[in-house]
Amino acid sequence: MANIIVTGSSRGIGFQLAKLLAEDGHKILAISRNDKPVKELNNPNITALSLDICSSEDLEEFREYLEKEGAAIDILINNAGSLVNKPFLETTPEDFKKVYDVNVFGLAALTQLVIPFMGSGGHVLTISSMGGIQGSSKFPGLAAYSSSKGAVITLTELLAEEFKDSGPSFNALALGAVQTEMLEAAFPGYQAPTSAAEMASYIADFALNGHKFYNGKVLQVSNSTP
C-alpha cells in the first residue's frame, strides 16, 4: 500500500481522493486549511493536517512533521487550487497573486519540500486544467486561473527532465469541467458532466499507476472541453 499526500482535501476532488484511496487501504496525509471534513470520515488510514501551502511557517512545520515521522512518501497529488472568475480588466494584482500563490508558488514550495522524502519510484501528480492547454477553448474571466494552470504544466515538464535520472516521476492531468464546490462558486448554476467522485476514481488510478508509463506528460481528461 502506498503513502500518499493529497492537498486540497477538504472538499471536491481532493476530499473524494482521500476517501477513496484510504478505503482502498492506502495511507493518506490529507492536507488542507480546513481539516475537519476529512477528520469526520474517521478513517484510520487518513491523517488530516491543517496546513496552508502558501505559508512558509506551515510548510516548515510540515517538514519537521515528516522528519519526525520518518516519512517515506510514494505519491504527492497536488490538487489544491484557487479560482477567480472576473473580466480581465477587473482582475486586480491581488486576484492574480491569490490564485498564483496557491496554484503555482504554494504547489512548487510543497513539491520542493516533499521530493527529499520520495524514492526513485515516486510519483508527483499535479492536477491542472484544460484551460492551461495551449490551443484549447478558453473561457472569459479565467485569466489568472487558466494561466496559472498553464504554468504548472510547464513546471511538470521541467521537473521531469531535471529528475529523470534519479526520480521521482512527474505528470499532470488537465481536467475539463468537474462538478465541485469551487466550480459552483465561480459559475453558479453550471452543471458539469463529471462528478468529483467520478474524476477522483480516474485520478486515483493514474496516481498509482500512471508513472509506470508516463513521465513529464500532461494528459487531457475531458469530455466537455475541446
N, C-alpha and C positions, 0 to 999 in steps of 0.2 A: 504494500500500500504506500501511496506517495504522501510526502509532506508538502502541502500546498498553501501558498499565501494568496488570498483573494482580497483585492481592495474594492472600496465602494460597496460593501457588503450589507448595508443597512436596508436596501430596497432594490427593486427591479432585478436586473440580470445578476448582479453581484449576490444578492440575497438568495436567489434561486440556485446559483452556482454553489454557494457554501452549503446549502441544504442538500442538494443532490449529491455532491461529492462526499459529504460526510455520511450520508445514508449508504453510500457505496463502500464505506469503510476507510476512506482516506482521512488523514489528519489535517485539519484546516486551521490556519491562522486567519481569522476574518477581521479585516481592518476597515474601520470607518470612523467618522467623527461621532456617530451615534451607534453604540454597540448594543443597545437594548433589544432591537428586533431579533438579532441573531442569538443573543443570550436566552431569549424567551423560547427558542427552539428546544433548549435543554438537551442538546445532543452532546454526548461525552466526547465525540470526535472533533468538536469545534471549540477553539479558544478564541473568544471575541475580545478584541482590543480597541479601545477608544484612542484613535490616533489621527492627527491631521497631517497628511503628507506634505502640506505646504509649510509646516512648522519645523524649523531646524532643531528646536528643543525636543519636539515629539520624536523626530527621527533619531536623534541621539539616544533617547530613552529606549527606542525600539532596538537600536544596535546593541545596547547594553543587555536588553532582554534576550536577544538571540545568542549573545556570547555566554550569558549566564546559563541558558538552557542547553548550550552545546548544540545549537540547531544545525540541521543539515536539510536544506531546502531543495526539493526536487523541481517544483514548478512555482513560478510567480505569474499570476494573472493580473495584469494592470488594467483594471476595469473602472476605477473611479473616474468620474467625469463631471464637467460643468458646462452648461449650455446657456447662452444668452440669445434671444431672438429679438433683434432690433434692426430697423433700417440702418445701413452703414453710416449715414450722415448723423444719426442719433447715437451711434455706438461710441461711448467715451473711452479714453485711455484706461480708465478704471475697469470698464467692462472687459476690455481686451486683457488686462492684467489678471482679473479674476479668473477668466477662462484659461489663460495660458499657465497661470500658477498651478492649477490642478492638472490640466490635460498634458502639459509639457514639462514644466520645471519640477513639479512635485513628482511626476512619474519618473523623470530622469534621476532625481535625487534618491528615490526609493530603490530604483533598479541598481544604481551605483552602490547603495548600501547592501543590497541582498546578494549581489553576484559573488562576493567572497565566501558566502555560506552555501554556494551551489557547487556541485561537482561538474565534471565534463559532460555528463549526460543530462544536465538540467535543461529546462525549457522556460524562457521568458516569453510570455504571450501577451501582446498588447491589443486591447480592444479599440479599434479605430472606427471609421465611418466611411460609407460610400461618398460622403461629402468631401472627404480628403483625397479621393481618387481623381487624378487628372483625367479630364475628358468625360467624367460622369455628369449627370444632370445636377445642377446646383439649385439651391433654394434661397430666395432673398431673405435677408435678416440673419444669416448664419455666418457672416464674415469671420467673426472671431472663432466660433466653434469649428467650422469646417477647415479653416486654415490651420488651426491647432492640430486637427486630426491628420492633416497632410504632413505636418512637421514630425509627428511620431512615427509615421510610416517611413519617412526618410531616416529617422533615428534608428529604427529597427534594422534597416538595410546596412547602415553604418556599423552598428554593434555586431551584427552577424559577421561582417568582414573582419572587424577588429579581434573578435574572439573565435574565429573559425578554427584555429589550431588547438585551442585549449578548451573550448566550450565555455559556457552553455550555448544552446541554440536560441535564436531569436526569430519570432514570426509575429505577424499582425493579421487580424481579421477585420475587414472593412464591412461593417454591418449596415444593412438597409434599415428601414423603419421597424422598430420593435415597440410594442405597447408597454411602456414603462411610465412611472410617475414623472420622470424628467421630460419625456416626450409630451405627456398630457399638460404639464405646466407651460411648456413652450408653444404647443399647438393645441389649445383647448378644443375638444370635440373631434379631433382627428383620430380615426381608428386604423391602427397599423395591422397588416396582415399576419404578423407573427407575435406570439405572446412571449413574455420574458422567460417563462418556463421552457417553452419550445427552443428558444435560442440558447438558453443555458445548457440544455442537453447536448446541442451541437458543439458548443464551446468546450464543455467538459471533456467530450471525447477527443476533440482536437488538442486540448491542453495535454492530455495523457499520451497521445499517440502521434500528433502532427509532426513533432520534431524528428521522428524516425524517417520522415520522407521529405521534409522541407527545412530550409534554413535561410533566413534573410528574405522571406517571401511575404507578400501580402495577398491574402485570398479574399475575394469578394463574396460576401454571404448575403445575398439579397434576391428576393423575388418581386421587389417593388421599384427598384431604382435602376434606370438604365446607365 
